Amino acid sequence: MSTVAALKGHDLGHRVVSYDESDAILYALCVGAGPDELPLVYERDLHVLPTFGLGLGLWAVEDAGALGAYDRLKSLHAAQHLTVHEPLPRAGKLEMHARVTDVWDKGSAATIDIAVECEQVTATYSIHLPGSGGWGGERAPSSARVDLDAASFQEPFYVEPTLPALYRLTGDLHPVHIDPDVAAGYGFDRPILHGLCTLGIASRMVAEAAGAQPWELSELRARFAAPVPPDNTLTVRAQATGAGIDFDARIDTTAVLAGGHARF
């Protein structure tokens, strides 16, 4: 596959992905579930967080990068969308199918959208590709900005220095989250937290603002606005709307998640 533009519509095939209860519990602990949140961390009455499914679909992002149209070690996760069709089982095998649904020309860069579907969820990964744009293709539609400065829900979450290394055990193995040399190649002074971990933390927390349980999530979307260096405190802000919950996450005044929206 010689050019990024030619990726649109490319079928990435099928994959059967398996997991067990321990995998789901490890994920819940990584996104901040405490020992008192028994439905998330105790197999007796386990509920699997829907965002756990996002890690299960990452094989498609890797397979798209392996086509050779761009440098995987220069790509960045730009945005994420998740639709939940039915609850994830406590353990089992998911038959997934993936394809590149869209390719957007952003001038100096490009974005590709990779959709992964199974019976339980549909996940779309938007991947930012620096230096791959400029062929005159269609630009991605812009999203509306939401002001959450007066949000009724504002809660902190401290990102432990060990969290990126721990979250890798859920299967998200990109070296920018563990290798200082790779992180430096991206311009970061140290490895950064996974965007999907930040999103998982936020979606679990904003369930409270919705008066819902975090496993009742039905739809989720957000943009990854800036990297999250560990040993920092996130502030997750959320406000109920008629259509769900708008949310973001910040470190001091820097937005790290933007344009967040969830329905439960």
KALINZI-V762941 format. One record per pair of residues at least 6 apart in sequence whose C-alpha atoms are under 6 Angstrom apart, sorted by the first residue. I is the first residue (numbers start at 1). J is the second residue. D is the distance in whole Angstrom. If there is no record, write none. Layout:
i->I j->J d->D
i->I j->J d->D
This chain:
i->1 j->67 d->6
i->1 j->69 d->6
i->2 j->69 d->5
i->3 j->69 d->5
i->4 j->69 d->5
i->8 j->100 d->5
i->8 j->101 d->6
i->8 j->102 d->5
i->8 j->103 d->6
i->9 j->100 d->5
i->9 j->101 d->5
i->10 j->99 d->6
i->10 j->100 d->5
i->11 j->99 d->4
i->12 j->98 d->5
i->12 j->99 d->5
i->13 j->97 d->6
i->13 j->98 d->6
i->14 j->96 d->5
i->14 j->97 d->4
i->15 j->95 d->6
i->15 j->96 d->5
i->16 j->94 d->6
i->16 j->95 d->4
i->17 j->93 d->5
i->17 j->94 d->5
i->18 j->92 d->6
i->18 j->93 d->4
i->19 j->91 d->6
i->19 j->92 d->6
i->20 j->91 d->4
i->21 j->90 d->6
i->21 j->91 d->5
i->24 j->48 d->6
i->25 j->41 d->5
i->30 j->167 d->6
i->31 j->200 d->6
i->31 j->201 d->5
i->39 j->45 d->5
i->39 j->46 d->5
i->39 j->47 d->5
i->40 j->46 d->6
i->40 j->47 d->6
i->49 j->215 d->5
i->51 j->200 d->6
i->65 j->72 d->5
i->75 j->128 d->6
i->75 j->129 d->5
i->76 j->127 d->6
i->76 j->128 d->5
i->77 j->127 d->5
i->78 j->126 d->5
i->78 j->127 d->5
i->78 j->128 d->6
i->78 j->223 d->6
i->78 j->224 d->5
i->79 j->126 d->5
i->79 j->222 d->6
i->79 j->223 d->4
i->79 j->224 d->5
i->80 j->124 d->6
i->80 j->125 d->5
i->80 j->221 d->6
i->80 j->222 d->6
i->81 j->123 d->6
i->81 j->124 d->5
i->81 j->220 d->6
i->81 j->221 d->4
i->82 j->122 d->6
i->82 j->123 d->5
i->82 j->219 d->6
i->82 j->220 d->5
i->83 j->121 d->6
i->83 j->122 d->5
i->83 j->218 d->6
i->83 j->219 d->5
i->84 j->121 d->5
i->84 j->218 d->5
i->85 j->120 d->5
i->85 j->121 d->5
i->86 j->120 d->5
i->95 j->118 d->6
i->96 j->117 d->5
i->96 j->118 d->5
i->97 j->116 d->6
i->97 j->117 d->5
i->98 j->115 d->6
i->98 j->116 d->4
i->99 j->114 d->6
i->99 j->115 d->6
i->100 j->113 d->6
i->100 j->114 d->4
i->101 j->113 d->6
i->101 j->114 d->6
i->102 j->112 d->6
i->102 j->113 d->5
i->103 j->111 d->6
i->103 j->112 d->4
i->104 j->110 d->6
i->104 j->111 d->5
i->104 j->138 d->6
i->104 j->139 d->5
i->104 j->140 d->5
i->105 j->133 d->5
i->105 j->137 d->5
i->105 j->138 d->6
i->105 j->139 d->5
i->106 j->133 d->6
i->106 j->139 d->6
i->107 j->133 d->5
i->107 j->134 d->4
i->108 j->131 d->5
i->108 j->133 d->5
i->108 j->134 d->6
i->109 j->129 d->5
i->109 j->130 d->4
i->109 j->131 d->5
i->109 j->132 d->5
i->109 j->133 d->4
i->110 j->129 d->5
i->110 j->132 d->5
i->110 j->133 d->5
i->111 j->127 d->5
i->111 j->128 d->5
i->111 j->129 d->6
i->112 j->126 d->6
i->112 j->127 d->5
i->113 j->125 d->6
i->113 j->126 d->4
i->114 j->124 d->5
i->114 j->125 d->5
i->115 j->123 d->6
i->115 j->124 d->4
i->116 j->122 d->6
i->116 j->123 d->5
i->151 j->238 d->6
i->151 j->239 d->5
i->152 j->239 d->6
i->153 j->237 d->5
i->153 j->238 d->5
i->154 j->236 d->6
i->154 j->237 d->4
i->155 j->235 d->5
i->155 j->236 d->5
i->156 j->234 d->6
i->156 j->235 d->4
i->157 j->233 d->5
i->157 j->234 d->5
i->158 j->232 d->6
i->158 j->233 d->4
i->159 j->230 d->5
i->159 j->231 d->5
i->159 j->232 d->5
i->159 j->233 d->6
i->160 j->230 d->6
i->160 j->231 d->5
i->161 j->230 d->5
i->161 j->231 d->5
i->164 j->177 d->6
i->164 j->193 d->5
i->176 j->182 d->5
i->176 j->183 d->5
i->176 j->191 d->6
i->177 j->191 d->5
i->177 j->192 d->5
i->177 j->193 d->6
i->178 j->191 d->5
i->180 j->190 d->5
i->180 j->191 d->6
i->183 j->190 d->6
i->183 j->191 d->5
i->192 j->228 d->6
i->192 j->229 d->5
i->193 j->228 d->5
i->204 j->214 d->5
i->207 j->213 d->6
i->207 j->214 d->5
i->216 j->264 d->5
i->217 j->263 d->6
i->217 j->264 d->4
i->218 j->263 d->6
i->218 j->264 d->5
i->219 j->262 d->5
i->219 j->263 d->5
i->220 j->261 d->6
i->220 j->262 d->4
i->221 j->260 d->6
i->221 j->261 d->5
i->222 j->258 d->6
i->222 j->259 d->5
i->222 j->260 d->4
i->223 j->257 d->6
i->223 j->258 d->5
i->224 j->256 d->6
i->224 j->257 d->5
i->225 j->256 d->5
i->225 j->257 d->5
i->225 j->258 d->6
i->226 j->256 d->4
i->234 j->250 d->5
i->234 j->251 d->5
i->235 j->249 d->5
i->235 j->250 d->5
i->236 j->248 d->6
i->236 j->249 d->4
i->237 j->247 d->5
i->237 j->248 d->5
i->238 j->246 d->6
i->238 j->247 d->4
i->239 j->245 d->6
i->239 j->246 d->5
i->244 j->262 d->6
i->244 j->263 d->5
i->245 j->261 d->5
i->245 j->262 d->5
i->246 j->260 d->6
i->246 j->261 d->4
i->247 j->260 d->5
i->247 j->261 d->6
i->248 j->257 d->5
i->248 j->258 d->5
i->248 j->260 d->5
i->249 j->255 d->6
i->249 j->256 d->6
i->249 j->257 d->5
i->250 j->256 d->5
